[in-house]
């Protein structure tokens, strides 16, 4: 089984891992209630998507 001949430098290791990063979640404001929601999802606050009501949301 092959074994590395030399120790891998930190810079070489970190360049290889450069794509292991988190991306921020995109957030939009609901056009109906102005609550922050994820795009292409039904709003959890008012239950609308693209101007149509899909859910009936109860107030606690």
PDB file of N, CA, C, O and CB in Angstrom:
ATOM      1  N   UNK A   1       0.843  -1.181   0.000  1.00  0.00           N
ATOM      2  CA  UNK A   1       0.000   0.000   0.000  1.00  0.00           C
ATOM      3  C   UNK A   1       0.886   1.240   0.000  1.00  0.00           C
ATOM      4  O   UNK A   1       1.847   1.289   0.767  1.00  0.00           O
ATOM      5  CB  UNK A   1      -0.958   0.000   1.219  1.00  0.00           C
ATOM      6  N   UNK A   2       0.600   2.252  -0.836  1.00  0.00           N
ATOM      7  CA  UNK A   2       1.468   3.425  -0.917  1.00  0.00           C
ATOM      8  C   UNK A   2       1.398   4.273   0.351  1.00  0.00           C
ATOM      9  O   UNK A   2       0.347   4.428   0.974  1.00  0.00           O
ATOM     10  CB  UNK A   2       1.091   4.271  -2.126  1.00  0.00           C
ATOM     11  N   UNK A   3       2.545   4.805   0.700  1.00  0.00           N
ATOM     12  CA  UNK A   3       2.681   5.654   1.883  1.00  0.00           C
ATOM     13  C   UNK A   3       3.356   6.953   1.440  1.00  0.00           C
ATOM     14  O   UNK A   3       4.288   6.903   0.638  1.00  0.00           O
ATOM     15  CB  UNK A   3       3.509   4.934   3.024  1.00  0.00           C
ATOM     16  N   UNK A   4       2.913   8.123   1.939  1.00  0.00           N
ATOM     17  CA  UNK A   4       3.571   9.371   1.565  1.00  0.00           C
ATOM     18  C   UNK A   4       5.033   9.389   2.014  1.00  0.00           C
ATOM     19  O   UNK A   4       5.365   8.959   3.118  1.00  0.00           O
ATOM     20  CB  UNK A   4       2.823  10.560   2.165  1.00  0.00           C
ATOM     21  N   UNK A   5       5.891   9.893   1.139  1.00  0.00           N
ATOM     22  CA  UNK A   5       7.310   9.933   1.462  1.00  0.00           C
ATOM     23  C   UNK A   5       7.643  11.104   2.377  1.00  0.00           C
ATOM     24  O   UNK A   5       8.539  10.995   3.214  1.00  0.00           O
ATOM     25  CB  UNK A   5       8.136  10.015   0.190  1.00  0.00           C
ATOM     26  N   UNK A   6       6.936  12.223   2.231  1.00  0.00           N
ATOM     27  CA  UNK A   6       7.179  13.421   3.044  1.00  0.00           C
ATOM     28  C   UNK A   6       5.876  13.866   3.710  1.00  0.00           C
ATOM     29  O   UNK A   6       4.781  13.507   3.278  1.00  0.00           O
ATOM     30  CB  UNK A   6       7.767  14.572   2.174  1.00  0.00           C
ATOM     31  N   UNK A   7       6.027  14.653   4.767  1.00  0.00           N
ATOM     32  CA  UNK A   7       4.861  15.224   5.447  1.00  0.00           C
ATOM     33  C   UNK A   7       4.208  16.258   4.531  1.00  0.00           C
ATOM     34  O   UNK A   7       4.900  17.053   3.895  1.00  0.00           O
ATOM     35  CB  UNK A   7       5.266  15.869   6.814  1.00  0.00           C
ATOM     36  N   UNK A   8       2.869  16.245   4.465  1.00  0.00           N
ATOM     37  CA  UNK A   8       2.143  17.226   3.661  1.00  0.00           C
ATOM     38  C   UNK A   8       2.153  18.559   4.388  1.00  0.00           C
ATOM     39  O   UNK A   8       1.798  18.635   5.564  1.00  0.00           O
ATOM     40  CB  UNK A   8       0.686  16.761   3.380  1.00  0.00           C
ATOM     41  N   UNK A   9       2.561  19.610   3.686  1.00  0.00           N
ATOM     42  CA  UNK A   9       2.629  20.942   4.288  1.00  0.00           C
ATOM     43  C   UNK A   9       1.235  21.464   4.601  1.00  0.00           C
ATOM     44  O   UNK A   9       0.257  21.069   3.966  1.00  0.00           O
ATOM     45  CB  UNK A   9       3.362  21.918   3.358  1.00  0.00           C
ATOM     46  N   UNK A  10       1.150  22.352   5.581  1.00  0.00           N
ATOM     47  CA  UNK A  10      -0.155  22.930   5.959  1.00  0.00           C
ATOM     48  C   UNK A  10      -0.787  23.671   4.794  1.00  0.00           C
ATOM     49  O   UNK A  10      -1.998  23.584   4.593  1.00  0.00           O
ATOM     50  CB  UNK A  10       0.000  23.882   7.153  1.00  0.00           C
ATOM     51  N   UNK A  11       0.009  24.395   4.028  1.00  0.00           N
ATOM     52  CA  UNK A  11      -0.544  25.164   2.908  1.00  0.00           C
ATOM     53  C   UNK A  11      -1.112  24.232   1.832  1.00  0.00           C
ATOM     54  O   UNK A  11      -2.169  24.508   1.265  1.00  0.00           O
ATOM     55  CB  UNK A  11       0.539  26.080   2.298  1.00  0.00           C
ATOM     56  N   UNK A  12      -0.420  23.144   1.558  1.00  0.00           N
ATOM     57  CA  UNK A  12      -0.899  22.175   0.567  1.00  0.00           C
ATOM     58  C   UNK A  12      -2.197  21.516   1.047  1.00  0.00           C
ATOM     59  O   UNK A  12      -3.142  21.354   0.275  1.00  0.00           O
ATOM     60  CB  UNK A  12       0.182  21.098   0.291  1.00  0.00           C
ATOM     61  N   UNK A  13      -2.230  21.143   2.313  1.00  0.00           N
ATOM     62  CA  UNK A  13      -3.424  20.528   2.895  1.00  0.00           C
ATOM     63  C   UNK A  13      -4.608  21.492   2.876  1.00  0.00           C
ATOM     64  O   UNK A  13      -5.726  21.103   2.537  1.00  0.00           O
ATOM     65  CB  UNK A  13      -3.142  20.073   4.333  1.00  0.00           C
ATOM     66  N   UNK A  14      -4.359  22.758   3.242  1.00  0.00           N
ATOM     67  CA  UNK A  14      -5.435  23.740   3.319  1.00  0.00           C
ATOM     68  C   UNK A  14      -5.932  24.151   1.932  1.00  0.00           C
ATOM     69  O   UNK A  14      -7.116  24.449   1.770  1.00  0.00           O
ATOM     70  CB  UNK A  14      -4.965  24.969   4.086  1.00  0.00           C
ATOM     71  N   UNK A  15      -5.058  24.170   0.938  1.00  0.00           N
ATOM     72  CA  UNK A  15      -5.502  24.450  -0.426  1.00  0.00           C
ATOM     73  C   UNK A  15      -6.427  23.349  -0.926  1.00  0.00           C
ATOM     74  O   UNK A  15      -7.387  23.619  -1.649  1.00  0.00           O
ATOM     75  CB  UNK A  15      -4.297  24.599  -1.367  1.00  0.00           C
ATOM     76  N   UNK A  16      -6.144  22.132  -0.548  1.00  0.00           N
ATOM     77  CA  UNK A  16      -6.988  21.003  -0.947  1.00  0.00           C
ATOM     78  C   UNK A  16      -8.358  21.095  -0.282  1.00  0.00           C
ATOM     79  O   UNK A  16      -9.361  20.681  -0.864  1.00  0.00           O
ATOM     80  CB  UNK A  16      -6.311  19.667  -0.586  1.00  0.00           C
ATOM     81  N   UNK A  17      -8.404  21.633   0.929  1.00  0.00           N
ATOM     82  CA  UNK A  17      -9.659  21.731   1.687  1.00  0.00           C
ATOM     83  C   UNK A  17     -10.339  23.082   1.509  1.00  0.00           C
ATOM     84  O   UNK A  17     -11.222  23.424   2.296  1.00  0.00           O
ATOM     85  CB  UNK A  17      -9.398  21.487   3.162  1.00  0.00           C
ATOM     86  N   UNK A  18      -9.961  23.849   0.515  1.00  0.00           N
ATOM     87  CA  UNK A  18     -10.466  25.209   0.385  1.00  0.00           C
ATOM     88  C   UNK A  18     -11.954  25.270   0.080  1.00  0.00           C
ATOM     89  O   UNK A  18     -12.571  26.310   0.312  1.00  0.00           O
ATOM     90  CB  UNK A  18      -9.712  25.925  -0.686  1.00  0.00           C
ATOM     91  N   UNK A  19     -12.555  24.205  -0.429  1.00  0.00           N
ATOM     92  CA  UNK A  19     -13.981  24.221  -0.745  1.00  0.00           C
ATOM     93  C   UNK A  19     -14.842  23.694   0.396  1.00  0.00           C
ATOM     94  O   UNK A  19     -16.055  23.566   0.229  1.00  0.00           O
ATOM     95  CB  UNK A  19     -14.240  23.409  -1.988  1.00  0.00           C
ATOM     96  N   UNK A  20     -14.253  23.384   1.555  1.00  0.00           N
ATOM     97  CA  UNK A  20     -15.014  22.892   2.707  1.00  0.00           C
ATOM     98  C   UNK A  20     -15.494  24.064   3.545  1.00  0.00           C
ATOM     99  O   UNK A  20     -15.083  24.208   4.696  1.00  0.00           O
ATOM    100  CB  UNK A  20     -14.161  21.930   3.567  1.00  0.00           C
ATOM    101  N   UNK A  21     -16.339  24.886   2.999  1.00  0.00           N
ATOM    102  CA  UNK A  21     -16.794  26.040   3.757  1.00  0.00           C
ATOM    103  C   UNK A  21     -18.314  26.094   3.751  1.00  0.00           C
ATOM    104  O   UNK A  21     -18.962  25.538   2.864  1.00  0.00           O
ATOM    105  CB  UNK A  21     -16.203  27.340   3.183  1.00  0.00           C
ATOM    106  N   UNK A  22     -18.870  26.761   4.737  1.00  0.00           N
ATOM    107  CA  UNK A  22     -20.312  26.908   4.835  1.00  0.00           C
ATOM    108  C   UNK A  22     -20.770  28.070   3.972  1.00  0.00           C
ATOM    109  O   UNK A  22     -20.049  29.053   3.800  1.00  0.00           O
ATOM    110  CB  UNK A  22     -20.743  27.113   6.294  1.00  0.00           C
ATOM    111  N   UNK A  23     -21.958  27.950   3.441  1.00  0.00           N
ATOM    112  CA  UNK A  23     -22.543  29.051   2.691  1.00  0.00           C
ATOM    113  C   UNK A  23     -23.713  29.607   3.487  1.00  0.00           C
ATOM    114  O   UNK A  23     -24.434  28.858   4.145  1.00  0.00           O
ATOM    115  CB  UNK A  23     -22.997  28.593   1.274  1.00  0.00           C
ATOM    116  N   UNK A  24     -23.896  30.888   3.429  1.00  0.00           N
ATOM    117  CA  UNK A  24     -24.975  31.530   4.160  1.00  0.00           C
ATOM    118  C   UNK A  24     -26.321  31.181   3.525  1.00  0.00           C
ATOM    119  O   UNK A  24     -26.438  31.074   2.304  1.00  0.00           O
ATOM    120  CB  UNK A  24     -24.771  33.057   4.197  1.00  0.00           C
ATOM    121  N   UNK A  25     -27.324  31.008   4.368  1.00  0.00           N
ATOM    122  CA  UNK A  25     -28.669  30.698   3.891  1.00  0.00           C
ATOM    123  C   UNK A  25     -29.272  31.961   3.296  1.00  0.00           C
ATOM    124  O   UNK A  25     -29.243  33.021   3.921  1.00  0.00           O
ATOM    125  CB  UNK A  25     -29.565  30.136   5.041  1.00  0.00           C
ATOM    126  N   UNK A  26     -29.821  31.848   2.085  1.00  0.00           N
ATOM    127  CA  UNK A  26     -30.432  33.018   1.463  1.00  0.00           C
ATOM    128  C   UNK A  26     -31.821  33.228   2.052  1.00  0.00           C
ATOM    129  O   UNK A  26     -32.581  32.280   2.252  1.00  0.00           O
ATOM    130  CB  UNK A  26     -30.506  32.855  -0.080  1.00  0.00           C
ATOM    131  N   UNK A  27     -32.133  34.485   2.325  1.00  0.00           N
ATOM    132  CA  UNK A  27     -33.399  34.844   2.960  1.00  0.00           C
ATOM    133  C   UNK A  27     -34.028  35.978   2.170  1.00  0.00           C
ATOM    134  O   UNK A  27     -33.345  36.914   1.754  1.00  0.00           O
ATOM    135  CB  UNK A  27     -33.194  35.249   4.454  1.00  0.00           C
ATOM    136  N   UNK A  28     -35.348  35.884   1.966  1.00  0.00           N
ATOM    137  CA  UNK A  28     -36.099  36.955   1.317  1.00  0.00           C
ATOM    138  C   UNK A  28     -37.200  37.405   2.268  1.00  0.00           C
ATOM    139  O   UNK A  28     -37.497  36.722   3.248  1.00  0.00           O
ATOM    140  CB  UNK A  28     -36.693  36.488  -0.056  1.00  0.00           C
ATOM    141  N   UNK A  29     -37.798  38.539   1.982  1.00  0.00           N
ATOM    142  CA  UNK A  29     -38.941  38.995   2.769  1.00  0.00           C
ATOM    143  C   UNK A  29     -40.221  38.573   2.063  1.00  0.00           C
ATOM    144  O   UNK A  29     -40.362  38.743   0.852  1.00  0.00           O
ATOM    145  CB  UNK A  29     -38.905  40.539   2.976  1.00  0.00           C
ATOM    146  N   UNK A  30     -41.142  38.027   2.827  1.00  0.00           N
ATOM    147  CA  UNK A  30     -42.443  37.618   2.278  1.00  0.00           C
ATOM    148  C   UNK A  30     -43.162  38.863   1.770  1.00  0.00           C
ATOM    149  O   UNK A  30     -43.279  39.838   2.513  1.00  0.00           O
ATOM    150  CB  UNK A  30     -43.312  36.867   3.357  1.00  0.00           C
ATOM    151  N   UNK A  31     -43.650  38.864   0.525  1.00  0.00           N
ATOM    152  CA  UNK A  31     -44.331  40.054   0.009  1.00  0.00           C
ATOM    153  C   UNK A  31     -45.653  40.347   0.715  1.00  0.00           C
ATOM    154  O   UNK A  31     -46.143  41.475   0.672  1.00  0.00           O
ATOM    155  CB  UNK A  31     -44.580  39.893  -1.466  1.00  0.00           C
ATOM    156  N   UNK A  32     -46.232  39.329   1.368  1.00  0.00           N
ATOM    157  CA  UNK A  32     -47.514  39.519   2.038  1.00  0.00           C
ATOM    158  C   UNK A  32     -47.358  40.078   3.454  1.00  0.00           C
ATOM    159  O   UNK A  32     -47.999  41.066   3.809  1.00  0.00           O
ATOM    160  CB  UNK A  32     -48.266  38.206   2.088  1.00  0.00           C
ATOM    161  N   UNK A  33     -46.492  39.433   4.270  1.00  0.00           N
ATOM    162  CA  UNK A  33     -46.390  39.821   5.681  1.00  0.00           C
ATOM    163  C   UNK A  33     -45.028  40.400   6.053  1.00  0.00           C
ATOM    164  O   UNK A  33     -44.823  40.783   7.205  1.00  0.00           O
ATOM    165  CB  UNK A  33     -46.676  38.631   6.555  1.00  0.00           C
ATOM    166  N   UNK A  34     -44.094  40.474   5.104  1.00  0.00           N
ATOM    167  CA  UNK A  34     -42.748  41.028   5.306  1.00  0.00           C
ATOM    168  C   UNK A  34     -41.928  40.248   6.341  1.00  0.00           C
ATOM    169  O   UNK A  34     -41.032  40.806   6.974  1.00  0.00           O
ATOM    170  CB  UNK A  34     -42.852  42.480   5.736  1.00  0.00           C
ATOM    171  N   UNK A  35     -42.233  38.982   6.507  1.00  0.00           N
ATOM    172  CA  UNK A  35     -41.492  38.117   7.421  1.00  0.00           C
ATOM    173  C   UNK A  35     -40.352  37.454   6.638  1.00  0.00           C
ATOM    174  O   UNK A  35     -40.567  37.049   5.496  1.00  0.00           O
ATOM    175  CB  UNK A  35     -42.434  37.039   8.075  1.00  0.00           C
ATOM    176  N   UNK A  36     -39.140  37.329   7.217  1.00  0.00           N
ATOM    177  CA  UNK A  36     -38.049  36.666   6.485  1.00  0.00           C
ATOM    178  C   UNK A  36     -38.322  35.171   6.287  1.00  0.00           C
ATOM    179  O   UNK A  36     -38.618  34.458   7.245  1.00  0.00           O
ATOM    180  CB  UNK A  36     -36.721  36.855   7.233  1.00  0.00           C
ATOM    181  N   UNK A  37     -38.222  34.706   5.047  1.00  0.00           N
ATOM    182  CA  UNK A  37     -38.425  33.299   4.713  1.00  0.00           C
ATOM    183  C   UNK A  37     -37.379  32.870   3.691  1.00  0.00           C
ATOM    184  O   UNK A  37     -36.719  33.708   3.076  1.00  0.00           O
ATOM    185  CB  UNK A  37     -39.860  33.057   4.169  1.00  0.00           C
ATOM    186  N   UNK A  38     -37.232  31.557   3.513  1.00  0.00           N
ATOM    187  CA  UNK A  38     -36.343  31.037   2.485  1.00  0.00           C
ATOM    188  C   UNK A  38     -37.050  31.137   1.133  1.00  0.00           C
ATOM    189  O   UNK A  38     -38.271  30.992   1.075  1.00  0.00           O
ATOM    190  CB  UNK A  38     -35.925  29.563   2.794  1.00  0.00           C
ATOM    191  N   UNK A  39     -36.317  31.381   0.050  1.00  0.00           N
ATOM    192  CA  UNK A  39     -36.960  31.502  -1.257  1.00  0.00           C
ATOM    193  C   UNK A  39     -37.579  30.179  -1.720  1.00  0.00           C
ATOM    194  O   UNK A  39     -37.087  29.105  -1.371  1.00  0.00           O
ATOM    195  CB  UNK A  39     -35.951  31.988  -2.289  1.00  0.00           C
ATOM    196  N   UNK A  40     -38.641  30.257  -2.494  1.00  0.00           N
ATOM    197  CA  UNK A  40     -39.351  29.106  -3.059  1.00  0.00           C
ATOM    198  C   UNK A  40     -39.951  28.214  -1.981  1.00  0.00           C
ATOM    199  O   UNK A  40     -40.039  27.000  -2.162  1.00  0.00           O
ATOM    200  CB  UNK A  40     -38.414  28.291  -3.930  1.00  0.00           C
ATOM    201  N   UNK A  41     -40.366  28.805  -0.858  1.00  0.00           N
ATOM    202  CA  UNK A  41     -41.014  28.069   0.224  1.00  0.00           C
ATOM    203  C   UNK A  41     -42.296  28.804   0.616  1.00  0.00           C
ATOM    204  O   UNK A  41     -42.409  30.015   0.425  1.00  0.00           O
ATOM    205  CB  UNK A  41     -40.058  27.913   1.453  1.00  0.00           C
ATOM    206  N   UNK A  42     -43.250  28.068   1.160  1.00  0.00           N
ATOM    207  CA  UNK A  42     -44.459  28.689   1.697  1.00  0.00           C
ATOM    208  C   UNK A  42     -44.081  29.415   2.977  1.00  0.00           C
ATOM    209  O   UNK A  42     -43.342  28.881   3.804  1.00  0.00           O
ATOM    210  CB  UNK A  42     -45.585  27.629   1.959  1.00  0.00           C
ATOM    211  N   UNK A  43     -44.583  30.627   3.141  1.00  0.00           N
ATOM    212  CA  UNK A  43     -44.291  31.425   4.332  1.00  0.00           C
ATOM    213  C   UNK A  43     -44.923  30.748   5.549  1.00  0.00           C
ATOM    214  O   UNK A  43     -46.113  30.430   5.530  1.00  0.00           O
ATOM    215  CB  UNK A  43     -44.819  32.892   4.172  1.00  0.00           C
ATOM    216  N   UNK A  44     -44.149  30.527   6.595  1.00  0.00           N
ATOM    217  CA  UNK A  44     -44.650  29.867   7.802  1.00  0.00           C
ATOM    218  C   UNK A  44     -45.532  30.795   8.622  1.00  0.00           C
ATOM    219  O   UNK A  44     -46.363  30.326   9.400  1.00  0.00           O
ATOM    220  CB  UNK A  44     -43.490  29.372   8.655  1.00  0.00           C
ATOM    221  N   UNK A  45     -45.369  32.082   8.462  1.00  0.00           N
ATOM    222  CA  UNK A  45     -46.134  33.053   9.245  1.00  0.00           C
ATOM    223  C   UNK A  45     -47.547  33.241   8.692  1.00  0.00           C
ATOM    224  O   UNK A  45     -48.516  33.212   9.451  1.00  0.00           O
ATOM    225  CB  UNK A  45     -45.406  34.393   9.273  1.00  0.00           C
ATOM    226  N   UNK A  46     -47.674  33.435   7.363  1.00  0.00           N
ATOM    227  CA  UNK A  46     -48.997  33.717   6.784  1.00  0.00           C
ATOM    228  C   UNK A  46     -49.510  32.598   5.877  1.00  0.00           C
ATOM    229  O   UNK A  46     -50.698  32.590   5.554  1.00  0.00           O
ATOM    230  CB  UNK A  46     -48.945  35.007   5.999  1.00  0.00           C
ATOM    231  N   UNK A  47     -48.663  31.651   5.451  1.00  0.00           N
ATOM    232  CA  UNK A  47     -49.109  30.512   4.650  1.00  0.00           C
ATOM    233  C   UNK A  47     -49.309  30.811   3.184  1.00  0.00           C
ATOM    234  O   UNK A  47     -50.052  30.088   2.519  1.00  0.00           O
ATOM    235  CB  UNK A  47     -50.366  29.991   5.198  1.00  0.00           C
ATOM    236  N   UNK A  48     -48.672  31.860   2.637  1.00  0.00           N
ATOM    237  CA  UNK A  48     -48.849  32.194   1.221  1.00  0.00           C
ATOM    238  C   UNK A  48     -47.571  31.894   0.439  1.00  0.00           C
ATOM    239  O   UNK A  48     -46.472  31.855   0.993  1.00  0.00           O
ATOM    240  CB  UNK A  48     -49.240  33.680   1.057  1.00  0.00           C
ATOM    241  N   UNK A  49     -47.751  31.684  -0.858  1.00  0.00           N
ATOM    242  CA  UNK A  49     -46.629  31.518  -1.782  1.00  0.00           C
ATOM    243  C   UNK A  49     -47.052  32.062  -3.128  1.00  0.00           C
ATOM    244  O   UNK A  49     -48.061  31.622  -3.680  1.00  0.00           O
ATOM    245  CB  UNK A  49     -46.187  30.022  -1.895  1.00  0.00           C
ATOM    246  N   UNK A  50     -46.314  32.999  -3.661  1.00  0.00           N
ATOM    247  CA  UNK A  50     -46.600  33.666  -4.935  1.00  0.00           C
ATOM    248  C   UNK A  50     -48.010  34.264  -4.963  1.00  0.00           C
ATOM    249  O   UNK A  50     -48.709  34.181  -5.973  1.00  0.00           O
ATOM    250  CB  UNK A  50     -46.434  32.679  -6.092  1.00  0.00           C
ATOM    251  N   UNK A  51     -48.413  34.860  -3.855  1.00  0.00           N
ATOM    252  CA  UNK A  51     -49.691  35.548  -3.792  1.00  0.00           C
ATOM    253  C   UNK A  51     -50.903  34.670  -3.536  1.00  0.00           C
ATOM    254  O   UNK A  51     -52.012  35.189  -3.411  1.00  0.00           O
ATOM    255  CB  UNK A  51     -49.897  36.268  -5.035  1.00  0.00           C
ATOM    256  N   UNK A  52     -50.728  33.337  -3.454  1.00  0.00           N
ATOM    257  CA  UNK A  52     -51.846  32.433  -3.197  1.00  0.00           C
ATOM    258  C   UNK A  52     -51.725  31.867  -1.789  1.00  0.00           C
ATOM    259  O   UNK A  52     -50.620  31.615  -1.309  1.00  0.00           O
ATOM    260  CB  UNK A  52     -51.889  31.290  -4.244  1.00  0.00           C
ATOM    261  N   UNK A  53     -52.857  31.668  -1.130  1.00  0.00           N
ATOM    262  CA  UNK A  53     -52.887  31.108   0.221  1.00  0.00           C
ATOM    263  C   UNK A  53     -52.916  29.591   0.117  1.00  0.00           C
ATOM    264  O   UNK A  53     -53.823  29.024  -0.493  1.00  0.00           O
ATOM    265  CB  UNK A  53     -54.116  31.635   1.028  1.00  0.00           C
ATOM    266  N   UNK A  54     -51.921  28.930   0.714  1.00  0.00           N
ATOM    267  CA  UNK A  54     -51.821  27.475   0.667  1.00  0.00           C
ATOM    268  C   UNK A  54     -52.069  26.830   2.023  1.00  0.00           C
ATOM    269  O   UNK A  54     -52.542  25.695   2.086  1.00  0.00           O
ATOM    270  CB  UNK A  54     -50.464  27.070   0.156  1.00  0.00           C
ATOM    271  N   UNK A  55     -51.761  27.527   3.097  1.00  0.00           N
ATOM    272  CA  UNK A  55     -51.928  26.983   4.440  1.00  0.00           C
ATOM    273  C   UNK A  55     -52.787  27.911   5.276  1.00  0.00           C
ATOM    274  O   UNK A  55     -52.787  29.127   5.086  1.00  0.00           O
ATOM    275  CB  UNK A  55     -50.567  26.764   5.113  1.00  0.00           C
ATOM    276  N   UNK A  56     -53.512  27.321   6.196  1.00  0.00           N
ATOM    277  CA  UNK A  56     -54.202  28.123   7.210  1.00  0.00           C
ATOM    278  C   UNK A  56     -53.364  28.049   8.475  1.00  0.00           C
ATOM    279  O   UNK A  56     -53.163  26.969   9.030  1.00  0.00           O
ATOM    280  CB  UNK A  56     -55.682  27.614   7.463  1.00  0.00           C
ATOM    281  N   UNK A  57     -52.886  29.175   8.923  1.00  0.00           N
ATOM    282  CA  UNK A  57     -51.984  29.246  10.068  1.00  0.00           C
ATOM    283  C   UNK A  57     -52.770  29.739  11.267  1.00  0.00           C
ATOM    284  O   UNK A  57     -53.455  30.760  11.208  1.00  0.00           O
ATOM    285  CB  UNK A  57     -50.768  30.175   9.780  1.00  0.00           C
ATOM    286  N   UNK A  58     -52.655  28.981  12.377  1.00  0.00           N
ATOM    287  CA  UNK A  58     -53.342  29.356  13.605  1.00  0.00           C
ATOM    288  C   UNK A  58     -52.466  30.255  14.445  1.00  0.00           C
ATOM    289  O   UNK A  58     -51.254  30.054  14.525  1.00  0.00           O
ATOM    290  CB  UNK A  58     -53.746  28.118  14.399  1.00  0.00           C
ATOM    291  N   UNK A  59     -53.070  31.239  15.068  1.00  0.00           N
ATOM    292  CA  UNK A  59     -52.356  32.114  16.011  1.00  0.00           C
ATOM    293  C   UNK A  59     -52.437  31.485  17.388  1.00  0.00           C
ATOM    294  O   UNK A  59     -53.507  31.055  17.820  1.00  0.00           O
ATOM    295  CB  UNK A  59     -52.955  33.568  16.023  1.00  0.00           C
ATOM    296  N   UNK A  60     -51.311  31.430  18.077  1.00  0.00           N
ATOM    297  CA  UNK A  60     -51.294  30.839  19.430  1.00  0.00           C
ATOM    298  C   UNK A  60     -51.608  31.851  20.475  1.00  0.00           C
ATOM    299  O   UNK A  60     -51.637  31.526  21.662  1.00  0.00           O
ATOM    300  CB  UNK A  60     -49.955  30.214  19.733  1.00  0.00           C
TER     301      UNK A  60
END
